[in-house]
Each structure stands twice: as C-alpha cells, then as structure tokens.
Amino acid sequence: MSTEIDPVRIKICGLTRTEDIRVAIACGADALGFVMWAGSPRAIDADRLATLSATVSPFVTRVGLFVDPGVADVEACLPYLDLLQFHGDEPADFCARFGKPWIKAIRMRDEIDLGAAAETYSGAGALLLDAFRPGVPGGTGETFDWQRIPDSLAKPVILAGGLTPDNVAAAVMQVRPYAVDVSGGVESGKGIKDPLRIRAFCAQVQATTAALSAGASAAPFTTKSSTAN
Ligand SMILES: O=C(O)c1ccccc1N[C@@H]1O[C@H](COP(=O)(O)O)[C@@H](O)[C@H]1O
C-alpha cells in the first residue's frame, strides 16, 4: 500500500558561491544556509550575503546562521533572509526579537533534555539537532547517536551533524525528521560545495522519501514533524 508522506526537506548550509546555490536549487534543496559567524571558514559578510541572496529563487528559503551575534549584526542581514538559525547560547527572547521566523540549534551534549529545550524555545519553528564538540559551535562534520532523539517532540526536528550522501538515507529512515541539514558532507573544501555530492545527497533523501511513501519501514512510523505545533 502506498501512503503519501511529507517529503523530508533539505537544507544545504555554508554556501559561499553562486554556482553552488544554482546546483543546490536544481537538485531540490528547500533551504540554503549562509554562515554569518566570522569564526567559521564558511563565513560571509552582509555584503556578500546580499549578492548571494539575490540569486536565490522564490520559494527557496534563505537561512542566516548566527552564533551569539550582536543585535546590529543580525539586523544588517534581515533584508536578505527568510529565516534565522541561532547556533549559539542565545536565549529565546533574543531569537524572537527580530520579527522573522527562526530555528534553534541544539548541540547534543550528554545531559541535554530535548523536551525542556522544546519548551524553552517554544517560539522556534523547529529544533536543529547537531553534534556536540566542546568549544566548537557547529559544523564539526560529526554525527551523534540518533537514538537519543525521542519519537515525539513538541517541535519539528531538523537533523544535522555529519550527514553525507552515504549516511543520510539511514538517518532519514531511523529518525524520520522534518528536514536534514548538511554542510561538510557535500563539500570538496570548506565553503566549496561539490556538485556531485549535493546531487547524491538530495537524491538519497528524495529516494528515501519515495520508499517510505511506498511503504518501506525500518521502524514503526512516527515522523518528528507530526507533533509540530
Ligand atoms: O559551518 C560552520 O562552519 C558552522 C559554524 C558554526 C556553527 C554551525 C556551523 N555549521 C552548521 O553545523 C551543522 C552541521 O554541519 P556539518 O554538516 O556537520 O558540517 C549545520 O547546520 C551547519 O550549517
């Protein structure tokens, strides 16, 4: 029996070049991420963001990634973004103050309580779950134990951390996230995306969604998007 399920959305993050944006969109990416944190090798500034953002087609979400930014730093980027991604220790009221939809990255440290995080960040559109490495805010290229994600959460789950064309199908089958987010796994160098890897990554996600719709099931079906507000 065939059951249509929502496609797992795809976010390609850490874009710095127009040619990579074109490939990501052509392969079906739903969202494109721009790293607005100067500490990253993938960082761009607001001027570059304005240029890149102008090349993004309508209906593709432009996401700005920030790590404990100043208010003015975010405000300078607002005209070029559809969604804000906070990847540091920002409190919820800070994330909400810009009048844009936002998501909150949660690094999966041992003691993390995702239920509590969903309550704390109740205004977030989703929680983005990333690997935890002390002293590094993200983009580590490392996975975490996906079994630590509860079947039911009050927020949609965006799965991140070390995803690649080789492991994303298993990740989608196991976690059933609302979306997947990749940066290092589709690169040939920091901030330089590899078109073949973007294509392979998106194809894996799309094929897995199709398989799930066709009835394939590695585990009892519960999508982490089904309990969203
Ligand atoms: O990409 C970065 O340099 C970065 C810096 C600071 C915070 C987050 C960063 N990247 C985000 O981290 C996750 C996982 O990345 P990866 O796929 O493991 O490389 C993703 O959301 C990146 O956009």
The ligand as an SDF file (V2000), in Angstrom:
LIG
                    3D

 23 24  0  0  0  0  0  0  0  0999 V2000
   29.5200   25.5010    9.1640 O   0  0  0  0  0  0  0  0  0  0  0  0
   30.0750   26.0790   10.0850 C   0  0  0  0  0  0  0  0  0  0  0  0
   31.2590   26.4710    9.9900 O   0  0  0  0  0  0  0  0  0  0  0  0
   29.3570   26.3210   11.3690 C   0  0  0  0  0  0  0  0  0  0  0  0
   29.9220   27.1540   12.2910 C   0  0  0  0  0  0  0  0  0  0  0  0
   29.2730   27.4150   13.4780 C   0  0  0  0  0  0  0  0  0  0  0  0
   28.0440   26.8280   13.7550 C   0  0  0  0  0  0  0  0  0  0  0  0
   27.4700   25.9730   12.8390 C   0  0  0  0  0  0  0  0  0  0  0  0
   28.1130   25.7070   11.6520 C   0  0  0  0  0  0  0  0  0  0  0  0
   27.5800   24.8340   10.7090 N   0  0  0  0  0  0  0  0  0  0  0  0
   26.3820   24.0930   10.8770 C   0  0  0  0  0  0  0  0  0  0  0  0
   26.5740   22.9360   11.6610 O   0  0  0  0  0  0  0  0  0  0  0  0
   25.6560   21.9290   11.2400 C   0  0  0  0  0  0  0  0  0  0  0  0
   26.3690   20.6420   10.9360 C   0  0  0  0  0  0  0  0  0  0  0  0
   27.3560   20.8190    9.9550 O   0  0  0  0  0  0  0  0  0  0  0  0
   28.0500   19.5480    9.2540 P   0  0  0  0  0  0  0  0  0  0  0  0
   27.0930   19.0200    8.2290 O   0  0  0  0  0  0  0  0  0  0  0  0
   28.3460   18.5440   10.3210 O   0  0  0  0  0  0  0  0  0  0  0  0
   29.2850   20.0860    8.5940 O   0  0  0  0  0  0  0  0  0  0  0  0
   24.9540   22.5070   10.0250 C   0  0  0  0  0  0  0  0  0  0  0  0
   23.7370   23.1470   10.4270 O   0  0  0  0  0  0  0  0  0  0  0  0
   25.9140   23.5350    9.5610 C   0  0  0  0  0  0  0  0  0  0  0  0
   25.3030   24.5080    8.8190 O   0  0  0  0  0  0  0  0  0  0  0  0
  1  2  2  0
  2  3  1  0
  2  4  1  0
  4  5  1  0
  4  9  2  0
  5  6  2  0
  6  7  1  0
  7  8  2  0
  8  9  1  0
  9 10  1  0
 10 11  1  0
 11 12  1  0
 11 22  1  0
 12 13  1  0
 13 14  1  0
 13 20  1  0
 14 15  1  0
 15 16  1  0
 16 17  2  0
 16 18  1  0
 16 19  1  0
 20 21  1  0
 20 22  1  0
 22 23  1  0
M  END
$$$$
